[in-house]
Amino acid sequence: MTARSGEPLTVVGLISGTSIDGIDVAAARLSAEGGEVVLTPLAEAELPYPDELRERLLAALPPNPCTAEELTRLDTLVGQSFGEAAATGVDLAGGADLIASLGQTVFHWVEDGRARGTLQLGQPAWIAERTGLPVVADLRARDVAAGGHGAPLASTLDQLWLRGLAEETGAPAVGLNIGGIANITVVRAGADAVAYDTGPGNALLDVAAHDITGGRQRSDLGGALAAAGRVHSGLLERLLADPYYTAPPPKSTGKEHFHRDYLRTQMSGLELAGEDLLATLTELTAVTVAAECARHGAGTVVASGGGVENPVLMHALRTRLTGTALRTSDDLGLPRAAKEAYLTALLGWLTWHGQPASLPSATGAAGPRLLGSITPGAHPAVLPSPLPAAITRLRMAPRGKTR
């Protein structure tokens, strides 16, 4: 393990999103050049959870009851799964120096518009034990303790990465991630970024697809179900009346709000075919995302996440984003399916080098904070000296060679 400040490190980033499909893994080489961090993608993968573990995680989510015993068991099982995923990432990279984990969020406690706490499962000791490498984990809690939402942490990457695009185009550049929850980061030249969750991305779509196919599908594959339906204006109107959409940022949400019982309540008294339900929920995501992008005068929207793989959703979004260029993160060198795993690698690298990794203008925290806790690996953790200059930009390098 090198301890030289800014020297290239290979970092494996791990995250499982709110869809709870599995663990996203990305290996990156990161180095500092003055105030710029250079990120070289090396490899990425997605490892599905075992079916039983996934079902137990879903059953543990609010509003379902869950015991301390079950949470303890899940923390261990997820930690072990993350350990195997980390080992896969290390193998793909041909070796690594550091692991960073955002874990599996099971509850995000928001009350009266303020985040009070957040819980991610996946005990990092299992990752350190499996790989022998130090692990930076629990990356959201410090921001929450400082008065922030602990999300969306994608704002850190987007602000560093998209600043140049905003300067070149003379218009705000928006980083959009469509996972279970959709979030945006609005990046302006010469100003602090604003970021927040816009509402459900795939969360309600996944629930509906599972229910109307009798569990045969976890999602609306290729948007086929939505494509066969029509938008139900009455249901869409009800859904859009949710006060979350008019609440001012910073704000965050999750499956503790947008879940199966929520959807059933909204559908009460209405009759509509399953395909019409999927069409309506697809429109809900497109409308709410596009409205927030338009509110900030977005010149370019750079999309990533699982929702980008849904052509019906992307068409609906493109239709709504009139006068705005819609691109994917791949167009700018960042693999869209693994963006949040590369984000995690960046967050771990920043913490390792003594750099604040939260953006107060995005999360609402009282100030920038060093994020996470460090679990040593097989050897004593020797941290480099803090970087001499603050990191203000991120440059994507072409895909690199593994060791």
Residue, then its C-alpha position, 0 to 999 in steps of 0.5 A: m500500500t502506497a502512502r504517497s499523496g495523490e499517487p495512483l490508487t486502484v479503488v473498487g467501489l461497491i453499491s446496491g441501489t434501492s431496486i435491490d437487484g444486486i451489487d454493482v462493482a467498479a474498479a477505477r484507477l484514481s490519481a491527483e493532478g493539482g486540483e484535478v482528479v483523473l478517473t480511469p475506468l478499469a472494469e465493472a460488473e453486476l452481481p445479483y443477490p441470491d434470490e432468498l437474500r433479495e426476498r428477505l431484504l425486500a421483506a425488511l423494508p418499511p412499512n413491513p415490520c422487521t426485528a433486530e435479529e433479522l437486521t443483524r442477520l441481513d447485515t452479515l449476509v449482505g456484508q458477506s455478499f459485498g465481500e465476494a463482490a469486492a473480491t470479484g472487483v479486485d480480480l477484474a482489476g488485477g489487484a487493488d489498493l482500497i475498497a469503498s462501499l455504499g452498502q445496501t440502504v434499507f431505511h432513510w429516516v426523513e421527518d419534517g423535511r429533514a433527514r434524521g438518520t440513515l441505515q445501510l447494511g453490509q458490515p465492512a469487516w466482512i469485506a476487509e476479511r475477504t479481501g485483506l484490503p482497507v475499506v471505506a464504508d458508512l459514507r452517508a451518516r456523517d453528512v446526515a449528522a451535519g444536518g444534510h440528507g446524506a444524498p444524493l452523493a452523486s452530486t460530488l461526482d457530477q459537480l467535479w465532472l460536469r463543470g466543464l460541460a456547463e462552462e462550454t455550453g453556457a447552460p446548466a448541465v444536469g447529471l440524472n441517475i434513474g435508479g429505484i429513485a431518480n435524482i438530479t445534480v444541477v451544475r452551473a459554471g461558477a456556482d455551487a451545484v444543487a442536487y436532490d431526489t426528484g421522486p420515484g425512478n423505477a421503484l413503483l414501476d418494479v412493484a407494478a411489473h412484479d405484481i401484474t406478472g405474478g412475480r415472473q418479472r422484477s421490472d418492465l423489461g424493455g418497457a414492453l408492458a408500458a408500451a402496450g398501455r395508455v396513460h390513465s390521467g386520473l391516476l397520474e393526477r393523483l400521483l402528481a399531487d404528492p406533496y414531495y414534488t413541491a417540497p423545496p430542495p434539499k430533499s431526499t426520499g426512498k422506498e420508505h415512501f414510494h412502496r407497494d402500499y403507497l401505490r395501492t392507496q393511490m389506485s383506490g377506487l380506480e380500475l385500469a389494466g396492468e399495462d395502463l398502470l405501467a404506462t402511467l408510472t412511466e409517465l410519472t417518472a418522465v414528467t417529474v424528472a423533466a419538470e425539475c430539469a426545466r425548472h433549472g433551465a438545463g441545457t444538457v441532461v446526462a443520464s445514467g442508471g437502470g432506467v436508461e435501459n428502458p427505451v419507453l421511459m427514455h422516449a417519454l423523457r426525451t419528449r418532455l425535455t424539449g429544447t434540452a439535449l439528452r445524453t447518456s454518461d457513456d457519451l462522456g466516458l463514464p459507463r452508465a450502468a456502473k456510474e454509482a459504483y464509480l462514484t463510490a470509488l471516488l468517494g472512498w478515494l477522497t476520504w482516503h486522501g483527506q478530502p471532503a466528499s460531500l457537497p453542502s449545497a446539494t445535501g444541505a449539510a452545515g459544511p463539507r465533511l470527510l465521509g465514512s469510516i475506515t476498516p483496516g485490512a490485513h495490514p495497518a492502514v497507512l494513509p497518505s498525507p492530505l492532498p496539497a490542493a482541493i479537488t475542484r474537477l474530475r477528468m475521465a480518462p480512456r478505459g485503462k489496462t488492468r494490472 
